[in-house]
Structures are given as structure tokens and as C-alpha cells.
Amino acid sequence: MDKPDVIGPELWAALDSRLWHATSPEGLSGIMQDGEIRSFGERYCNSLCKKLGGVSLMDFGPSASDRPGQVQNWMGWFGHQQQCRIAVWIEINRIAVSDRLLDAKAFHAHWADGNYGTQIIPGVEACHRGPIPTTAFAGILCVDQFNRSIFRTSAVADAIDGIATFEATLPPAPPENPLAAARRRGKEEAKRTHSNKRPDECS
């Protein structure tokens, strides 16, 4: 797929052709402690990949394609969806997970085969069936939510320390937009409400 207009050339060069899982610094810390990425929690209950017991990935490899209106959906994973300043993207070794991977094209075909009631990001979302071990990680990319031209790549072994080093170099965050603040508070309230639900409940 071609470089989206909203992504700078340097960041796109880091992303292009690769397979990624987007998370937060806190999420990465938990993943490294667990030794794997796995699907859990109540968010994105209508995600097709989650319904398959899989891990959702962003695939910018040869099977990825430009779909009208979809770029804003995956762009949200540069910090907005994770609700954090630093977006952490974990590069996944495609060869290491190939036996359980539905790449962007295959996953879209699976969705089109009678799964229209579920959610995917057409063109770029891939799905790995089951957990992904940390041994399949190829690298770490940290991106500033407020200025995507500020990013840092690091080896997996240096990931946690690398995030702290990256954070120390960031300029002050811009003032929060009042509308964005209201939306954030609404999401936080919804999260507190969801935390009181039974584990098998979904919304």
C-alpha cells in the first residue's frame, strides 16, 4: 500500500512492509512479564479477531491495501486508543508467526465470508490465532501521540528502558482540547462502569 498522507516519510519507512501490534508502555510491561501477547479484557468485544481468540495486528506487508476511510481507524493506535502519550508498536517477526497468521488479505476474506456483523479494519488488520510469544518480537517503535515525527526504535531487550529514555526527551504536552477532555472523561467513566461487570459480560 502507498504511504498515507497523514504519515510522515520517516515514520512510514519504519512501518512499511512490517507486521505490528500496538499497545501502551503499561501494556508492554505486562506483555514482557507474561512472556506473550494475548487477548483479554472487555474492550473491543465485537472485534472479529477477538472473537477468534486471536491477537489483532497491523499488517503493512504485501497483502495490505488502501481502503477508503480506514486510515483514521488505525491512526487512532498512535496513542489515542491506548489513552497514553507514548504509543508502543511491537514489530512481529512475520516468519515466526506465519503458521497461525491471517494476513491483511486473508483476514478481510474471512470477515467477508459471513462475518459482516463483526468489526475489523479492512486493508491493514491481520489476526494471529492465539497468543504471540515474546520470542517472535523483532523490535519496538515508540511514537509521540502529539507529534508523530518524534519516534524512536529500539531492540526488544532495551524496550522498557528505551521508553523511559524516549519520554525524557519529549517536549511538554499541548493543552488538552476541551472536547477531547470531555470525551476522555466519558471513556474513563465508561471504563469504571465496565469494571463492575461480570467477566463474561460484554458491551
N, C-alpha and C positions, 0 to 999 in steps of 0.2 A: 504494500500500500504506500501511497505517497505521504510525504510529511504534511501533517495538518497545519493550517495557517497559524493556529494558536500555540504551536510548539516551536521554540527556537531551534536553529540548526544544530547547535552544540548538544542540547538535550536530546533531540531526535537521533543524533548519531549514537548516543549512548543507549537509547531504547530500541532502535530499529533492528529487526531480524531476530530479536530475542524473546524469551518467554519469562513472564514476571508474575509475582504475587505481591499485591500492595497491602501494607499494614502500617502500624504506627511504631514509635520507639518502644512503647509499653508492650505492644503485640509481639515485636521481635524478641524482646526479653523473655516473654513467656514461651515463644516458639523454641528459642535456644535452650531453655530449661527443659522443655518437654522432649526435645530431640526430633520434633516433627511439626509440620503444619497440618491441622485437622479442622474439620468443620464442626462448629458447636455454637451454642447460644441461640437467641430468639430472632436476631436480625435477619432480614432477607429470607423470610420463611417461604416466599413464593419463588425463590431462585431455583431454576431447574437443576443447576449443578448441586445445590444443597440438597434438593430432593433425591438426587442420585447418590448422596453420601460423599460427594466429592469436594475438591478444593478449587475454587474459581481462580482463573489465571488470565492475564492479559497477554495475548499472542500477537506479536508484530512480525511473525515469520512469513514464509511464502504463501501460506493459505489465508492470511489476513486480507481483508478488503475494506474499502471505504463504503460506509453506508450512510445515507443522508440523515443528518440529525443525531447521529450516535456519538460523535466525538465529545460532546458535552457530558454524556453519561460516564465515559471512562475518564475524562478530565477531572471529574469530581474526586478521583482517588489520589490526587496530589494534595491531600490534606483535609479537604472538606468532609468527605465521608468518614474519615478516621477521627475528625474533630481534633486535629493536632497541628502544630506549627510545622513540624518536620514530617514529610511523607517518606516512608521507608518502602522501597521496592526491592524485593528479593529476586535476583535472577536465578532461574531454574535451568539446570542442565537438561536440555531437551532430550538428548540421547538417553540420559539416566532414567527418565520417566516415560519413555516412548511406549512401553507396553501397556500403560494404563491411561494414556493421554488421548482425549478427544481434542484435536487442534481446532482452531477457529472455524474452519470449513466443516469439519466433521460434527462439531458441536452444534453449529447452526442447522445442519441437516437433521440432526437428532431432534432438535426443537421443532423443526418444520414437519416432522413425522408424527403429528398428533399431539404435540405438547404446547400448543399455542396459548394455553392458559397460564403458563409459567413465564418467568422473567429471564431474559438473557440480554447481553449487549451484543447485538448482531455485528459480525465482521471482525471483532477482536477478542471476544471472550472465548476462552478454552476451558476445559474441565478435566481435572485429574481425578480419576475414580479412586477414592481412598486417600489416606494421609500421605504427605510428601516428607520423607526423612531429610534432615539437615545435610546429610551426605550428598544430596542431589543439588545443593545450593552452589551457584557459580560465582556469586558476588553480591554486593549490596550497593544500592543507589539511594542517597538521601537528597531530597528536594525541598526547598523552602516554599511553603504554600503561597506566600505573598509575592515571591519573585522567583519564578521557575528558571530564570537564567542563573540562579545561585544553586548549585548542586555539587555533590561530592560522591565519588565512587570509592569503595574500599573492599578489601578482602573479607571473607566471611569471618575469619579468625579475629579481625580487628573491628568488627561491626559495632559492638557496644561502646568501646572507647572512641571509635570514629564518630559516632553520633554526638557524643559529648563535645568532642573537638569541633565538629561542624556547628553545633549550636552556639558555641562560644564565639564564632566568627560572624554570626548573623547580626544585621542591624536591628534596631528596635522595631517591633511590630507596628504597623499603621493603626490608627484609631479604628475601632470596630464600627462598621456601619450600623445605625440603629435598627434597620430592618433585619440585618443579619443577626444582630444581638437578640432580637425578639424571636427569630427562628431558632437560634441556638437554645434559648431558654425553653422554648416549646419542646424541642427534642430532648432536652435534659429531663423535663417533667415527664415526657412520654417514657423515657428510659426508666425513671423511678417507678412509674406505674407498671411497666412490664416486669420489673424485678419482683413484683409481688405475685406474679402469676405462677401457676404450676409449670414444671419443666416441659410438659407435653403441650402446653398452650402456645398458640401462635397467632400473630396478628400482622 
